[in-house]
Amino acid sequence: MDDRTKRRLFVGFATTLVSKAASTVIQLIQVPVLMHFWGRSMFGVWGILTATPTYLSFSNSGFGSVAGNEMTMLMARKEQDAALGVFQSCWWLITLVMSAMIVLMCSVLYFLPVGRLLNLTLLSEHDVKWALFWLGLSVLFGQLEQLLQSAYRCITRYSYGNFLKSGLSLAAFCVQLVPVLMGYGPRTTAMVFALANIAVTLILCVKVKLDIPWISYGWSHASFAEIKRLTRPSLAFMGFPLGNSLNIQGSQLAVNYALGNDAVAIWITARTVSRLALQAVEMVKNTVWPELSIAFGAGNMEVVRTLHRRACQIALVMSLTVVAIVATLGPTFLHKWTLGKVPSSPGLVGLLLVVVVFYSLWSTSATLVAAINLHERLATLYSIATGVTVIVTYFAARRYGLFGAAGSLLLSEVIMDAYVVPASLKIAHDTWGGFMGAMVHYPHALRPKALAARLRRRTQEVEAELEEKAEGKE
């Protein structure tokens, strides 16, 4: 692994850290503010409202992700025109699919009593439909952002793209809080939230064009053949957002139907606290994803193997560390964070943290499979596993309450662990012995003596530079 790759990894990890910090700030501020102004029951309603439109995300997000992988591998081989062809083809396809989904969403909201179907009794049917319309619009426009960030990823400026998106998302969140602070309800808040996020998408469109001159939004390089070639992996990739929606929002809906709005509020906040440990895993995944595409595109399997091993090792160590911290401080934080409206629930938080540990290994290992567009079986299995788990969650919640719901989540994680790691090892031309050995080994450069020696050398270099400057002034 050369110095340029290491430098990109370091900068990428730093910007991903900023991105996850922004997401964490949003989560930490949003809950107490909404709890204070709306109360626990209405907060539970908002959780269901925001969860429902996320199922629209699997309508076209696969094309943005697959296009990003393909563009990155093409640019690793210096094929810029081909990368532009992928970008333009997927841009127009996503736009057309998004338009069709807007028409479908409006039809569903017009004809179906969605408020009654979702068991939302605290809002009128009219307000529920408008809130879902605005939130759905926000989700659909957000699908273009994945393709836009892929443009930065393919030129190895993914760290800048992450930083830009994080700043804009934080600004949009601040705008969303304005109607809440002014005393408005979910319908108005959803409208402001959607308009702010649509503005973020438009700003990213302009920035990509300014920062990457060879990117254009025309159709001169687009082709139906390119779309056809990417359709199968793109459709398969939709299994990831679908699986994520089933895992997060699906479990919320299962708890809502089994136990009601108050239980949803407890479930959402407890799971949010437990998932703080996932931020470490996501940072590692987002950092190595582009580099895995670049290395595989260039045919450098040694780098692919090294990145996969180190990513899994670091993610596992970081997740276990954060899990230990959250297990100790999380329950007390949960009670204070929700202004005393949610019990500390140490058992529930602890059980959800066990789920996080099982998730961290397979999720990080799956980055290799997804980064090179060989994810079809993986995505299908994930959506099936999480779909089955949602059903189990409902019955477990009915019988054993929130503890049963939390324990049921282990089902999908165990299934994914059993499939993903062997699949990734096969792609990386790795062995179980080599992989497991890497899990307990750390590079010589990170050992205390090596770090101390590096610090001494750097100190001596700085002192020498200061002496040269002092002599120059004399």
Backbone hydrogen bonds, N-H to C=O, Kabsch-Sander energy under -0.5 kcal/mol:
donor,donor_aa,acceptor,acceptor_aa,energy
6,K,2,D,-2.0
7,R,3,D,-2.5
8,R,4,R,-2.5
9,L,5,T,-2.5
10,F,6,K,-2.3
11,V,7,R,-2.7
12,G,8,R,-3.0
13,F,9,L,-2.5
14,A,10,F,-2.2
15,T,11,V,-2.5
16,T,12,G,-2.3
17,L,13,F,-2.2
18,V,14,A,-1.7
19,S,15,T,-2.5
20,K,16,T,-2.9
21,A,17,L,-2.2
22,A,18,V,-2.3
23,S,19,S,-2.0
24,T,20,K,-2.6
25,V,21,A,-2.5
26,I,22,A,-2.2
27,Q,23,S,-2.2
28,L,24,T,-2.8
29,I,25,V,-2.2
30,Q,26,I,-2.5
31,V,27,Q,-1.5
33,V,29,I,-1.8
34,L,30,Q,-2.7
35,M,31,V,-2.7
36,H,32,P,-2.2
37,F,33,V,-2.3
38,W,34,L,-2.6
39,G,34,L,-0.8
39,G,35,M,-1.2
42,M,38,W,-0.5
43,F,39,G,-1.9
44,G,40,R,-2.0
45,V,41,S,-1.8
46,W,42,M,-2.4
47,G,43,F,-2.1
48,I,44,G,-1.7
49,L,45,V,-2.5
50,T,46,W,-2.6
51,A,47,G,-1.3
52,T,48,I,-2.1
54,T,51,A,-0.8
55,Y,52,T,-1.4
56,L,53,P,-2.2
57,S,54,T,-1.5
58,F,55,Y,-0.7
59,S,56,L,-1.9
60,N,57,S,-0.7
61,S,57,S,-1.2
63,F,60,N,-1.1
64,G,60,N,-0.9
65,S,61,S,-1.9
66,V,62,G,-2.6
67,A,63,F,-2.3
68,G,64,G,-1.8
69,N,65,S,-2.1
70,E,66,V,-2.6
71,M,67,A,-3.1
72,T,68,G,-2.1
73,M,69,N,-2.3
74,L,70,E,-2.3
75,M,71,M,-2.6
76,A,72,T,-1.6
77,R,73,M,-0.7
77,R,74,L,-1.0
78,K,75,M,-1.5
79,E,74,L,-2.3
80,Q,78,K,-0.9
83,A,79,E,-1.7
84,L,80,Q,-2.4
85,G,81,D,-2.1
86,V,82,A,-1.9
87,F,83,A,-2.2
88,Q,84,L,-2.8
89,S,85,G,-2.2
90,C,86,V,-2.2
91,W,87,F,-2.3
92,W,88,Q,-2.0
93,L,89,S,-1.8
94,I,90,C,-2.8
95,T,91,W,-2.1
96,L,92,W,-2.2
97,V,93,L,-2.7
98,M,94,I,-2.7
99,S,95,T,-2.0
100,A,96,L,-2.2
101,M,97,V,-2.4
102,I,98,M,-1.9
103,V,99,S,-1.8
104,L,100,A,-2.3
105,M,101,M,-2.8
106,C,102,I,-2.4
107,S,103,V,-1.9
108,V,104,L,-2.3
109,L,105,M,-2.5
110,Y,106,C,-1.9
111,F,107,S,-2.2
112,L,108,V,-2.3
114,V,112,L,-1.9
116,R,113,P,-0.5
117,L,113,P,-2.2
118,L,114,V,-2.2
119,N,116,R,-1.0
120,L,115,G,-2.7
121,T,119,N,-0.8
128,V,124,S,-2.3
129,K,125,E,-2.1
130,W,126,H,-2.0
131,A,127,D,-2.4
132,L,128,V,-2.4
133,F,129,K,-2.1
134,W,130,W,-2.3
135,L,131,A,-2.4
136,G,132,L,-2.5
137,L,133,F,-2.2
138,S,134,W,-2.0
139,V,135,L,-2.0
140,L,136,G,-2.3
141,F,137,L,-2.3
142,G,138,S,-1.7
143,Q,139,V,-0.5
143,Q,140,L,-1.2
144,L,141,F,-1.3
145,E,142,G,-0.7
146,Q,142,G,-0.7
147,L,143,Q,-0.8
148,L,144,L,-2.1
149,Q,145,E,-2.7
150,S,146,Q,-1.3
151,A,147,L,-1.0
151,A,148,L,-0.6
152,Y,148,L,-0.9
153,R,149,Q,-1.9
154,C,150,S,-2.3
155,I,151,A,-0.6
155,I,152,Y,-0.6
156,T,153,R,-1.7
157,R,152,Y,-2.7
161,G,157,R,-1.9
162,N,158,Y,-2.4
163,F,159,S,-2.2
164,L,160,Y,-2.7
165,K,161,G,-2.3
166,S,162,N,-2.2
167,G,163,F,-2.1
168,L,164,L,-2.1
169,S,165,K,-2.4
170,L,166,S,-2.2
171,A,167,G,-1.8
172,A,168,L,-2.3
173,F,169,S,-2.2
174,C,170,L,-1.9
175,V,171,A,-1.9
176,Q,172,A,-2.0
177,L,173,F,-1.5
178,V,174,C,-0.6
178,V,175,V,-1.0
180,V,176,Q,-0.7
181,L,177,L,-2.6
182,M,178,V,-1.5
183,G,180,V,-1.4
184,Y,179,P,-2.8
189,T,185,G,-2.1
190,A,186,P,-2.6
191,M,187,R,-1.7
192,V,188,T,-2.4
193,F,189,T,-2.5
194,A,190,A,-2.3
195,L,191,M,-2.4
196,A,192,V,-2.3
197,N,193,F,-2.0
198,I,194,A,-2.4
199,A,195,L,-1.9
200,V,196,A,-1.6
201,T,197,N,-1.9
202,L,198,I,-2.0
203,I,199,A,-2.3
204,L,200,V,-2.2
205,C,201,T,-1.8
206,V,202,L,-1.7
207,K,203,I,-2.5
208,V,204,L,-2.5
209,K,205,C,-1.6
210,L,206,V,-2.0
211,D,207,K,-2.8
212,I,208,V,-2.4
215,I,212,I,-2.0
227,I,223,S,-1.7
228,K,224,F,-2.8
229,R,225,A,-2.1
230,L,226,E,-1.8
231,T,227,I,-1.0
232,R,228,K,-0.7
234,S,230,L,-2.0
235,L,231,T,-3.1
236,A,232,R,-2.1
237,F,233,P,-2.1
238,M,234,S,-1.1
239,G,236,A,-2.0
240,F,237,F,-2.1
242,L,238,M,-2.0
243,G,239,G,-2.6
244,N,240,F,-2.9
245,S,241,P,-2.5
246,L,242,L,-2.5
247,N,243,G,-2.6
248,I,244,N,-2.8
250,G,245,S,-3.1
251,S,246,L,-0.7
252,Q,248,I,-1.5
253,L,249,Q,-2.4
254,A,250,G,-2.3
255,V,251,S,-2.4
256,N,252,Q,-2.4
257,Y,253,L,-2.7
258,A,254,A,-1.9
259,L,255,V,-3.3
260,G,255,V,-0.8
260,G,256,N,-1.5
264,V,260,G,-1.5
265,A,261,N,-1.9
266,I,262,D,-1.6
267,W,263,A,-2.7
268,I,264,V,-3.2
269,T,265,A,-1.9
270,A,266,I,-2.5
271,R,267,W,-2.5
272,T,268,I,-2.2
273,V,269,T,-2.1
274,S,270,A,-2.1
275,R,271,R,-2.4
276,L,273,V,-1.2
277,A,274,S,-1.3
278,L,275,R,-0.9
279,Q,275,R,-0.5
279,Q,276,L,-1.1
280,A,277,A,-0.7
281,V,277,A,-0.7
282,E,278,L,-2.8
283,M,279,Q,-2.0
284,V,280,A,-1.6
285,K,281,V,-2.4
286,N,282,E,-2.7
287,T,283,M,-1.5
288,V,284,V,-2.1
289,W,285,K,-2.0
291,E,287,T,-0.5
292,L,288,V,-2.5
293,S,289,W,-1.8
294,I,290,P,-2.5
295,A,291,E,-2.8
296,F,292,L,-2.4
297,G,293,S,-2.5
298,A,294,I,-1.9
299,G,296,F,-1.1
300,N,295,A,-2.7
301,M,299,G,-1.3
304,V,300,N,-1.7
305,R,301,M,-2.6
306,T,302,E,-2.2
307,L,303,V,-2.9
308,H,304,V,-2.3
309,R,305,R,-2.3
310,R,306,T,-2.6
311,A,307,L,-2.5
312,C,308,H,-2.1
313,Q,309,R,-2.3
314,I,310,R,-2.9
315,A,311,A,-2.6
316,L,312,C,-2.1
317,V,313,Q,-2.3
318,M,314,I,-2.8
319,S,315,A,-2.5
320,L,316,L,-2.2
321,T,317,V,-2.1
322,V,318,M,-2.6
323,V,319,S,-2.7
324,A,320,L,-2.0
325,I,321,T,-1.7
326,V,322,V,-3.0
327,A,323,V,-2.8
328,T,324,A,-1.2
329,L,325,I,-2.6
330,G,326,V,-2.9
333,F,329,L,-2.3
334,L,330,G,-3.0
335,H,331,P,-1.7
336,K,332,T,-2.1
337,W,333,F,-3.4
338,T,334,L,-1.6
339,L,336,K,-1.6
340,G,335,H,-2.8
341,K,338,T,-1.7
349,V,345,S,-2.4
350,G,346,P,-2.5
351,L,347,G,-2.1
352,L,348,L,-2.2
353,L,349,V,-1.7
354,V,350,G,-1.4
355,V,351,L,-1.3
356,V,352,L,-1.3
357,V,353,L,-1.7
358,F,354,V,-1.7
359,Y,355,V,-2.0
360,S,356,V,-2.2
361,L,357,V,-1.0
362,W,358,F,-1.0
363,S,359,Y,-2.4
364,T,360,S,-1.6
365,S,361,L,-2.2
366,A,362,W,-2.2
367,T,364,T,-1.2
368,L,365,S,-1.1
369,V,365,S,-0.7
370,A,366,A,-2.5
371,A,367,T,-2.5
372,I,368,L,-0.8
372,I,369,V,-0.5
373,N,370,A,-1.3
374,L,369,V,-2.1
379,A,375,H,-3.1
380,T,376,E,-1.9
381,L,377,R,-2.6
382,Y,378,L,-2.3
383,S,379,A,-2.2
384,I,380,T,-2.0
385,A,381,L,-3.0
386,T,382,Y,-2.5
387,G,383,S,-1.9
388,V,384,I,-2.5
389,T,385,A,-1.9
390,V,386,T,-2.1
391,I,387,G,-1.4
392,V,388,V,-2.1
393,T,389,T,-2.8
394,Y,390,V,-1.9
395,F,391,I,-1.7
396,A,392,V,-2.7
397,A,393,T,-2.6
398,R,394,Y,-2.1
399,R,395,F,-1.7
400,Y,396,A,-3.4
401,G,397,A,-1.7
403,F,400,Y,-0.6
404,G,400,Y,-0.6
405,A,401,G,-1.8
406,A,402,L,-2.4
407,G,403,F,-2.4
408,S,404,G,-1.8
409,L,405,A,-0.7
409,L,406,A,-0.9
410,L,407,G,-1.3
411,L,408,S,-1.5
413,E,409,L,-1.1
414,V,410,L,-2.4
415,I,411,L,-1.8
416,M,412,S,-2.2
417,D,413,E,-2.3
418,A,414,V,-1.9
419,Y,415,I,-1.0
420,V,416,M,-2.9
421,V,417,D,-0.9
423,A,419,Y,-1.4
424,S,420,V,-2.5
425,L,421,V,-2.3
426,K,422,P,-1.8
427,I,423,A,-1.7
428,A,424,S,-2.4
429,H,426,K,-0.9
430,D,425,L,-3.0
435,F,431,T,-2.7
436,M,432,W,-2.9
437,G,433,G,-2.1
438,A,434,G,-1.8
439,M,435,F,-1.3
440,V,436,M,-0.8
440,V,437,G,-0.6
441,H,438,A,-0.6
446,L,443,P,-1.5
447,R,444,H,-1.5
451,L,447,R,-2.7
452,A,448,P,-2.6
453,A,449,K,-2.4
454,R,450,A,-2.4
455,L,451,L,-2.3
456,R,452,A,-2.4
457,R,453,A,-2.4
458,R,454,R,-2.4
459,T,455,L,-2.4
460,Q,456,R,-2.5
461,E,457,R,-2.2
462,V,458,R,-2.3
463,E,459,T,-2.5
464,A,460,Q,-2.3
465,E,461,E,-2.2
466,L,462,V,-2.3
467,E,463,E,-2.3
468,E,464,A,-2.2
469,K,465,E,-2.1
470,A,466,L,-2.3
471,E,467,E,-2.5
472,G,468,E,-2.1
473,K,469,K,-1.8
474,E,470,A,-1.5
